Amino acid sequence: MINRKLDLYIEHHFETSKTALLLKGARQTGKTFAIRKFAMHHKYNLIEINFDEDASAKNIFAESASASDVLLRISAHTNKKTSLPKTLTFFDEIQKCPQALTWIKFLVDEGSCSYALSGSLLGVELNDVESYPVGYLTIKEVFPLDLEEFARALGLQDNVFEAIKMAWEQLTPVDDVVHKAMIKMVQLYLVVGGMPAAVQAYLDTNDLNIVEERQRDVLKLYRLDISKYDPAQKFEIDEIFRLLPSELDSKNKRFILKKLNEHARFSRYENGFIWLKNAGVAIPVYNITEPVIPLKLNQQRNLLKLFQNDVGLLACQYASGLQIKLLSGDININYGAIYENLVAQELNCHGFGGDEHELYYYNNKKQGELDFIIEYEGRVLPIEVKSGKDYERHNALCNVLGNAGYGIINAYVLCNGNVEVNGNRVYLPIYMLMFLNKFPTAKEQIFHLDLSSL
């Protein structure tokens, strides 16, 4: 059984908070499994209602007059007692029943049960909520397994992890044996990705054909969701999703609208990009005109790269047999798109993308192109991704770092090499993405104010 950071988050939530917990995210990222796992390990009386599979469950909330009425109906519908100690009521696929979300405030106030909710396509479908339960609901976004979770699932030990982390903090080289093993881990991650079903299939069988079957099952679900969407736009969304792998494999990786339609305008297709982002199946990275804070004020919405939400899903959409070639280090493969997708995915799940924050790249005719630009610890941080051996060649990065007007302190070059510092360029092995977080663990901040003398 795969252990995830999400498991600890759920445990901490129900130990410290009375609010309901809503897990949101793309399909097949492990939301439902995580709630069931928590309930089983902590011996909760679990009452589970899936509004997608059981449409009649929506009637629980119809014309209910109080939280007590709702609990009575839940008990009758599921044939389970809501009055037992340590009862966790779990509403799955909540987007199919917005009324349930409206009732959360009153159910939490009533206090008989703890509540968990889960849903996919929330940013697309959940638009009929009469009143959001502000103050009664904690929202946690769920992503595919990140690099650290994947490495630990493969057996990475704490002492090795801490040694790598120390090398990150002190900018010193990682032990060569450890470094080579971690690069192999990254190559495997490019193939397997972080979808829990694909990772579990690999752990159980080591068979990449079975892994690919699980990945294709997920892609079928995504396309099925697209097919159910607004008939006026589903074809445009499907076109964008279908072209995503080939566009990333092009020279500049920017999404070219002319591939959709010779006379395409961004305004026509913009909702398609938004749908894919809100559904959690794609990660947009927008161009900025200047690498200065605030980056959002410099973004160009009509110039973007579009990455897959999981690098394993991207790899399985390319030619058959690519997986073995990736693992063997075949020099004839264009690794650039796959490496950049890994970085976009990892940055996204570490807080640099999503609703509140967005990822950016920089492209200027005079200075060149930088793969990623993020705001990190209150400053602009350029990130270059190099999959080959010539990772010290980067004219655009030198141009931007040499521009005094930007005031950029340093830049990261993510590569297959070991840690090295050359002036304001920091070369990092790509697996050190594990430690690059938008919101790092806060150090203890205790402040006492004594007003007793007033």
C-alpha positions, 0 to 999 in steps of 0.5 A: 500500500502506497503511503502519501503525504496526503495521509498525514494531512488527513490525519492532522485535519481530523485531529485538530479541526472540526471542519469538513474536509474536501479533497478536490483534484483530477480523476484517479489521483487517489482522493477516495482511496485516501479517505477510505484508508484513513477511516479503516486505519483509525477505526471510524464508522464510515458512511460513504455516499457516491452521488455519481453512482447513486443518483437517488442519494440526492433526494436525501437533501430534498425538502429537509428542514434540519440537519437532524432530518438529513442525518435521519435520511442518510441513515435510512438510505445507507442502512447505517447508524450516524449516531455511533461514536467516531462516525465519518460521513463521506460524500464522494463525487460531490459535484453531482450534488451541490445541495450536499455542499450547502448543507455542510455548515448545518451538519458540522454545527450539529456535531454528530459526525465528522465529514469528508467530501471528494470530487473531480471536475469541481471547477467545471461542474460545481456552479449551482451552490446556493451558499458555500460553507465558509469557515466550515470547510477545509479544501485540499487539492490532490495531485498525482504522486510527486517525486518524493512520494514515488521515491519512497514508494520504491523504498527510499530510506529516511537517511538517504533522503535526509542526506540529499536534503542536506546537499540541497540546503548546503549546495554540496554534491550528492554522493555519486552512488546515491546520485546515479540511483536517483537519476535512474529513479527520475527516468522511471518516474518519467515512464510510470508517472504519479497516478496511484493505479499506475504506480501500484501496478509497477510496484506489484508487477514491474510490467510496463505494459500493465502500467501503460494499460492503467494510464490509458484507462485514465486517459479514457476517463478524461476523454469521457468527461470531455465528451459529456461536456457542453456540446458547443465546446466539447470538440474544441476541448478534445482537439486541444487535449489530443494535440497536447503531446505533439505541441510539447514535442515541437521546437518551442513547445508553445501551443500553436492555435493554427494546429487547431484551425488555420484561422483560429483565434485565442478567444474562441478556444480560451474556454477549452484551455480553462476547462482543461485547467479547471478539470485538473488534467492540464497545466498551463504555463503563460508567457510573461513580457518581463521577469519582474515581480509581480509576474501576474501583471506581465503575463500574456494569456494568449501565449502559453505552453500546455503540459499534461497533469502527469508525466507518465500519461504524457509518455504513454501517448507517444510512440509505443516502446518509448518507455524502454527507450527512456529507461535505457537513455536512448540518445535519439529521443527528444527528452526536452518535452518530457523533462519540462512536463515533469518540472511543470507537474512538480512545481504545480503540486508544490504550490507554484501553479493552480488557482491562486498562483500560476506558472510562467515562462519567458520568451524574448526575441532579443534575450531568448527563452527561459523554461520557467519563471516563478516567484520564490521566497519573494523574488524572481527565480528563473529555472532552466531544464536540461535533459542532455549533457550540454547543460552548461550552455544557456545563452538566454539565462546568461542574458537575463542574469546579466540584465541589472534592471531585473535584479535577479539574484540567481537561477536554477539549472535542473539537469542530470548532473550533480550539484554545482555553483557557478557564480549566480547559476546553481546546477541541481540534479533534477530530483532536487525538485522535491525540495522546491516548495512555494510554502516551505515548512514554517519555522517555529514563530512564537510571539508573546505580547504582554499587555498586563502593564496597561 
